[in-house]
Amino acid sequence: MNVTEPESLEFEVGGNYEGERLDKCIADQFNALSRTRIRREITAGNVLVDGKRAKPAYRLSLNQQVRCQFQIAPSTGPEPEPMELSILYEDEALAVIDKPSAMVVHPAKGHWQGTLASGLAHHFDELSSIGGAVRPGIVHRLDRDTTGVIVIAKTDEAHRKLAWQFEMRQIKKQYVCLCLGRIDRDRDTIDLPIGHHPYNRVKMAIRHDGGNPKAATTFYEVVHRFRRFSYVRVQPKTGRTHQIRVHLAHVGNPVLCDRLYGAMSQVSRSFLISGRDNLPESRRDILLSRQALHAESIEFTHPCSDERMEFTAPLPPDMTNVIDALRAGDA
């Protein structure tokens, strides 16, 4: 039997939440809880606005005082696991990590060990608790096979301020990827809503109705065109699940080796150079066996010093090897 313990939070409504629904504002503070659970807590009177009960749809005003007191059952966080972490930057409030491929950010069904959260729990003495016990310090996430920069919050204050920057789209993220085919335009913006796939529960899709679609905008610029592939720099303006992968697949240029949205799961040197792979499987020189997507850089305002900071993660060896092979094939 789990014994519940009170979880309290009190804050003043800032300009970023003026006119926002109460349940949406609370969801941003307790992102480990579902919106349904939050509405239930509000209806039960566990959230007070200026000392009074309010409805979930209540619109907040500037400088109002919001007090929450939920009964949250303690849950077991990720088991600390010793692992090598590539730390690009660290101070008392946050850390910036260069995440490798084949690593899930936080525990989920089928992925309970070897997560980034487990490594963080082992390496750092203090991590933000806002994401809940299973997401210590996690402010945002990268897909399992996407490499590159990810920001970790050590304190709840840093977490809230970074989350607000994400919400206000003040954080600039830049990715690089290899795509199938030669993209025609040098640069373009893809502005298409993304929602749940109608038939596949693990996929997202371009949806104009149904599937709970949300606005999604992606800017891309072609860095280099090879014979049958494109090297692209991408800036997502929104942060939807699988956004870059869905948008590029929709325009006919899926990310190379994207198992979910592309047509192949691995590529060999001979295929990259000639477009064919006639060698027996045992003799193939496999250069890439995960989606060729890398979070190259992130830029944000430090939550304590207000200094604008930018961090870059070097291109991982597997993508570097693919680019070298493509250049050799085009020579």
C-alpha positions in Angstrom: 0.0 0.0 0.0 1.4 3.4 -1.0 1.2 6.2 1.5 0.5 9.5 -0.1 2.3 12.7 0.9 1.3 16.3 0.2 3.0 18.1 -2.7 2.7 21.9 -2.3 3.4 24.7 -4.7 2.5 28.4 -4.3 3.3 31.0 -7.0 2.3 34.4 -8.4 0.8 34.6 -11.9 3.3 36.2 -14.2 2.8 37.9 -17.6 3.4 34.6 -19.5 0.3 33.1 -17.8 -2.0 36.1 -17.8 -5.3 35.0 -19.5 -4.2 31.3 -19.4 -6.5 28.6 -18.2 -5.9 27.5 -14.6 -5.5 23.8 -15.5 -3.0 24.6 -18.3 -0.9 26.7 -16.0 -0.9 24.0 -13.3 0.0 21.3 -15.9 3.1 23.3 -16.7 4.2 23.3 -13.1 3.4 19.6 -12.5 4.2 18.0 -15.9 4.4 14.6 -14.3 0.7 14.6 -13.8 -2.0 14.2 -16.5 -4.3 17.0 -17.4 -7.2 14.8 -16.2 -5.6 14.4 -12.8 -5.0 18.1 -12.5 -8.6 19.0 -13.4 -9.7 16.5 -10.7 -7.5 18.1 -8.1 -8.8 21.6 -9.0 -12.4 20.4 -8.8 -11.7 18.8 -5.4 -10.6 22.2 -4.1 -6.9 21.4 -3.9 -6.0 24.5 -5.9 -6.9 28.0 -4.6 -6.6 31.2 -6.5 -6.3 34.2 -4.2 -7.5 31.9 -1.4 -10.7 30.8 -3.3 -11.7 27.7 -5.2 -11.8 28.0 -9.0 -12.8 25.9 -12.0 -10.3 24.2 -14.3 -11.2 26.6 -17.2 -10.8 29.7 -15.0 -8.7 32.4 -16.7 -5.9 33.8 -14.6 -5.1 37.4 -14.1 -1.7 39.1 -13.5 -0.3 38.9 -9.9 -2.9 36.5 -8.7 -1.7 34.0 -6.0 -2.1 30.3 -6.8 -1.7 27.6 -4.2 -1.7 23.9 -4.9 -1.7 21.0 -2.4 -2.0 17.6 -4.0 -1.7 14.2 -2.5 0.9 12.4 -4.6 1.9 8.9 -4.0 5.7 8.6 -3.8 7.1 6.7 -6.8 10.4 5.1 -7.3 12.7 7.1 -9.5 15.3 5.6 -12.0 17.9 3.4 -10.4 21.2 5.3 -10.4 23.5 3.6 -13.0 27.2 4.4 -13.5 27.7 5.5 -17.1 30.0 7.8 -19.0 28.3 11.1 -19.6 29.6 13.7 -22.1 29.1 16.9 -20.1 29.5 20.0 -22.3 28.8 22.4 -19.4 27.9 22.3 -15.7 27.2 24.8 -13.0 25.1 24.9 -9.8 21.8 25.3 -11.7 22.0 23.2 -14.8 24.1 20.9 -17.0 24.3 20.5 -20.8 24.8 16.9 -22.0 25.8 15.5 -25.4 23.5 12.5 -25.5 24.6 9.4 -27.5 22.4 7.3 -29.7 20.5 4.2 -28.4 19.8 5.9 -25.1 16.2 6.7 -23.9 16.0 9.9 -22.0 13.8 8.7 -19.1 12.3 5.3 -18.1 9.2 4.2 -20.0 7.5 1.0 -20.9 10.2 -1.4 -22.2 13.0 0.9 -21.3 13.7 0.8 -17.5 17.5 0.6 -17.5 20.3 2.4 -19.3 18.4 5.6 -19.5 19.9 9.1 -19.4 17.9 9.7 -16.2 19.6 6.8 -14.5 23.0 8.2 -15.5 22.0 11.6 -14.2 20.8 10.2 -10.9 24.2 8.5 -10.4 26.3 11.5 -11.5 24.6 14.5 -9.9 23.8 15.0 -6.2 20.9 17.4 -7.0 18.4 17.3 -9.8 15.1 19.2 -10.4 12.0 17.3 -9.1 9.4 19.1 -11.2 9.4 16.4 -13.8 8.5 13.8 -11.2 10.5 10.9 -9.8 11.0 9.2 -13.1 12.2 12.3 -14.9 14.7 13.9 -12.5 16.2 17.0 -14.1 14.6 16.4 -17.5 13.4 19.7 -19.0 13.0 18.5 -22.6 13.8 15.3 -24.4 15.4 13.8 -27.5 14.3 10.6 -29.3 16.2 7.4 -28.4 18.4 7.4 -31.5 18.8 11.2 -31.9 22.2 12.4 -30.6 23.3 15.8 -29.4 22.6 18.5 -26.8 20.1 18.3 -24.1 19.8 20.6 -21.1 19.3 19.3 -17.5 18.0 21.3 -14.6 19.5 20.8 -11.2 17.1 23.0 -9.3 13.3 23.5 -9.5 13.8 27.2 -10.1 16.1 26.5 -13.1 13.6 24.0 -14.4 10.6 26.4 -14.2 12.6 29.2 -15.9 13.9 26.9 -18.7 10.4 25.4 -19.2 9.0 28.9 -19.5 11.6 29.7 -22.2 10.6 26.6 -24.1 6.9 27.5 -23.7 7.6 31.0 -25.0 9.8 29.7 -27.8 12.7 31.7 -26.6 15.1 28.7 -26.8 16.8 28.2 -30.2 17.5 24.6 -31.2 19.4 23.6 -34.3 19.7 20.1 -35.7 21.6 18.5 -38.7 20.4 15.5 -40.5 21.0 13.4 -43.6 18.0 12.8 -45.8 17.1 10.5 -48.6 16.9 12.3 -52.0 18.1 15.6 -53.3 16.0 18.4 -51.7 15.0 20.9 -54.4 14.8 24.1 -52.5 17.9 25.6 -50.8 15.8 26.6 -47.8 12.1 26.5 -46.9 9.7 26.4 -44.0 7.3 23.5 -43.4 4.2 24.7 -41.6 1.9 21.7 -41.2 0.0 20.5 -38.1 1.1 17.2 -36.5 -1.1 14.8 -34.6 -1.4 11.1 -33.7 -1.3 8.7 -36.6 -4.7 7.3 -37.4 -3.6 3.6 -37.4 -0.2 3.4 -35.8 -0.1 4.3 -32.1 3.7 4.9 -32.0 3.7 7.3 -35.0 2.8 10.9 -35.6 1.5 12.2 -38.8 0.4 15.4 -40.6 -3.2 15.8 -39.5 -5.7 18.6 -40.3 -8.6 17.0 -38.3 -8.6 14.2 -35.8 -5.6 12.9 -33.9 -5.4 16.1 -31.7 -3.3 18.0 -34.3 -1.1 20.9 -33.1 0.6 23.6 -35.1 4.1 22.7 -36.1 6.7 24.8 -38.0 10.1 23.6 -39.2 12.7 25.7 -41.1 15.4 23.9 -43.0 18.4 24.8 -45.1 20.4 22.5 -47.4 24.0 22.4 -46.4 25.2 20.1 -49.2 23.6 17.9 -51.9 25.1 14.6 -52.7 24.0 12.4 -55.7 21.1 10.7 -53.9 21.1 12.4 -50.4 21.0 15.8 -48.8 22.8 17.1 -45.7 20.4 19.5 -44.0 20.4 22.0 -41.1 17.1 22.3 -39.4 15.5 24.7 -36.9 12.2 23.5 -35.3 10.2 26.5 -34.3 7.8 24.3 -32.3 8.5 21.2 -30.3 6.1 18.5 -31.4 6.9 14.8 -31.0 8.9 13.5 -34.0 8.4 16.9 -35.6 11.5 17.0 -37.9 11.1 13.4 -38.9 7.4 13.7 -39.7 7.9 17.0 -41.7 10.8 15.8 -43.8 9.1 12.4 -44.5 6.0 14.3 -45.6 7.9 16.3 -48.2 9.5 13.2 -49.6 12.9 13.4 -48.0 12.8 11.2 -44.8 15.7 11.2 -42.4 18.2 8.5 -43.4 17.7 5.2 -41.5 14.5 6.4 -39.8 12.9 3.1 -39.0 9.6 4.7 -38.3 9.1 7.1 -41.1 11.6 5.9 -43.7 12.2 2.8 -45.9 15.4 1.4 -44.4 17.0 0.8 -41.0 20.7 0.7 -41.9 23.0 1.6 -44.8 26.3 0.3 -46.0 29.3 2.0 -47.6 28.6 0.4 -50.9 24.9 1.6 -50.9 25.9 5.1 -50.1 28.5 5.2 -52.9 26.7 3.3 -55.6 23.0 3.2 -54.6 23.2 -0.6 -54.6 24.1 -3.2 -52.1 25.0 -6.5 -53.8 27.3 -7.8 -51.2 26.3 -10.7 -48.9 25.0 -9.4 -45.5 28.1 -10.8 -43.8 30.4 -8.7 -46.0 28.5 -5.4 -45.8 30.3 -2.5 -44.2 27.4 -1.0 -42.2 28.1 2.7 -41.5 24.8 3.7 -40.0 22.0 1.8 -38.2 20.0 4.6 -36.6 18.3 7.8 -37.8 20.8 10.3 -39.0 19.5 13.2 -36.8 21.7 15.2 -34.5 20.8 18.0 -32.1 23.7 20.2 -33.0 23.2 23.3 -30.8 21.0 24.9 -28.2 20.8 28.6 -27.2 19.0 29.8 -24.1 19.1 32.4 -21.3 20.7 31.2 -18.2 18.0 30.9 -15.5 20.1 32.5 -12.8 22.5 35.0 -14.5 20.2 35.9 -17.5 23.3 35.5 -19.7 22.5 34.2 -23.2 24.4 30.9 -23.7 24.9 28.6 -26.7 26.3 25.1 -26.7 27.3 22.9 -29.6 27.7 19.1 -29.7 30.2 17.7 -32.4 28.8 15.5 -35.1 29.0 11.9 -33.9 31.4 9.4 -35.7 28.6 7.4 -37.4 27.2 10.4 -39.2 30.8 11.7 -40.0 31.6 8.3 -41.6 28.5 8.5 -43.7 29.3 12.0 -44.9 32.9 11.0 -45.7 31.6 8.0 -47.7 29.2 10.2 -49.6 31.9 12.7 -50.5 34.2 9.9 -51.7 31.4 8.6 -53.9 30.8 12.0 -55.4 34.5 12.6 -56.0 
